[in-house]
Amino acid sequence: MFRRGVEKGSPGRKTAFLAASATFSLFLIAALVAAWSVFYAPGPTAREGDTTVVTLPSGAGVSAIAANLKAAGVIRSTDMFKAAASLTGADRRLRAGEYEVPSRASLRSVLTLLVSGKVVRHYVTLPEGWSSAQAVDILMRQPILDGAVDAVPEEGSLWPDTYEVSRGETRASVIARMQRAHDDNMTRLWATRGPNSVVRTPEEALILASIVEKETGVAAERPRVAAVFSNRLRAGMRLESDPTIVYGITKGRPLGRGLRRSEIDQHTDWNTYQIDGLPPTPIANPGRDAIAAVLNPPQSGDLFFVADGSGGHAFARTYDEHLANVARWRAIERRRQGLPPEPAAPVLPHATPNGLPPGVEVPPGAQVIRVPQQPAAAQ
């Protein structure tokens, strides 16, 4: 009798079990739907602008990353982030770096972004021919970098290039990278020095290359300008380069105006109108092409060059040719300024081979350099 009673109650138990299973299934479905909606639902609004910048440190775990994202206002729940990362397998594929998370990005979008490795990339460019003081200025204007620069690096010790930098990287470390790049490249370039080069050391190559770099912005002209200065050094002539005067005044920052006659006549260690040979240091950080031009200048008899009005220069082997080029340049300048042509210059006595009129005596062994006279400059 007892056994039959139990059997009679079995359908009720089955019904209760099925009802409980159905209820659990409904709860499970509801939970999955809720999780699914959270996974795809829009996230928090960015606190400022259209994106939020977040950084995933290298080696950080999922819990630390979740806390970082929550603090930045990118996600609403650290638990939901960790659960979603675990269920999707993203927790094993999160990549370190800096990310820009769009405002109201869903949890799914955030995980997809952090797995993609599409990090924000920052670059700093040191142009060819810029001084070390200007390089420091460039780095100090980068808000993503940290730290101060204790001292301006030695002139010519930085390699002009574009460098990728990371948020929080120190400015000193970027300078160190520029210096390592300089050392590596200079070692390779010095090995290519040819027999026509007048420089005897890598330091001299940098000094002369920096002058070549500052004298012309036309890449194709650098070898020819290097040849002019090499020829002058061989002949014992002064280089007479205007950028060296500027460097003696500003130590690498732009002058912002034309040179004055008093500055041309003023003696500084860098003023190649006043000193023989090379200045004591570079006047900028030269690039690869300028250094290569100095190490392998072409065979040339040019000793002079002057602007030609097109952005380049007119070159000359003789002083008379140079005077004609200077006259053309001055005429171009006067036309641009709306001024009438200059009156014809008086005819001078025929110049002797050393460039001086007859009757002028020169002490034996003296080097004579004649340059075209400029109009009186402001003092």
LINTA-V230749 format. One record per pair of residues at least 6 apart in sequence whose C-alpha atoms are under 6 Angstrom apart, sorted by sequence separation. I is the first residue (numbers start at 1). J is the second residue. D is the distance in whole Angstrom. If there is no record, write none. Layout:
BEGIN
I	J	D
I	J	D
END
This chain:
BEGIN
46	52	6
69	75	6
85	91	5
199	205	6
307	313	4
308	314	5
316	322	5
351	357	5
267	274	6
306	313	5
306	314	5
349	357	6
270	279	5
305	314	5
305	315	4
304	315	6
66	78	5
304	316	5
302	316	5
303	317	5
302	317	4
301	317	6
133	152	6
159	178	5
94	114	6
95	115	6
99	119	5
158	178	5
248	268	6
94	115	5
98	119	5
99	120	5
132	153	6
158	179	5
308	329	6
93	115	6
95	117	6
97	119	6
98	120	5
145	167	6
146	168	6
157	179	6
159	181	6
248	270	5
132	155	6
144	167	5
145	168	5
146	169	6
147	170	5
159	182	4
144	168	6
145	169	5
146	170	5
147	171	6
158	182	6
145	170	5
145	171	6
244	270	5
245	271	5
244	271	5
44	74	6
128	160	5
240	272	5
127	160	5
239	272	6
240	273	4
126	160	5
126	161	5
125	161	6
125	162	4
58	96	5
124	162	6
238	276	5
57	96	5
124	163	5
56	96	5
123	163	5
56	97	5
123	164	4
55	97	6
122	164	6
123	165	6
55	98	4
122	165	5
54	98	6
54	99	5
53	99	6
53	100	5
52	100	5
51	100	6
52	101	5
51	101	5
51	102	4
51	103	5
50	103	5
46	103	5
45	103	5
45	104	5
44	104	5
43	104	4
42	104	5
43	105	5
42	105	6
43	106	5
42	106	5
41	106	5
40	106	5
226	293	6
39	107	5
40	108	6
222	290	6
226	294	5
39	108	6
223	293	5
227	297	5
226	297	6
210	282	6
210	283	6
213	286	6
207	281	6
210	284	5
223	297	6
228	302	5
207	282	4
228	303	5
210	286	5
209	286	6
213	290	6
209	290	5
209	291	5
129	213	6
129	214	6
209	294	6
197	295	5
197	296	6
193	295	5
194	296	5
261	377	5
260	377	5
262	379	6
260	378	6
260	379	6
131	252	5
156	282	6
155	282	6
160	287	6
156	284	6
156	285	4
131	284	4
130	284	5
131	285	6
129	284	5
130	285	6
129	285	5
129	286	5
128	286	6
128	287	5
END
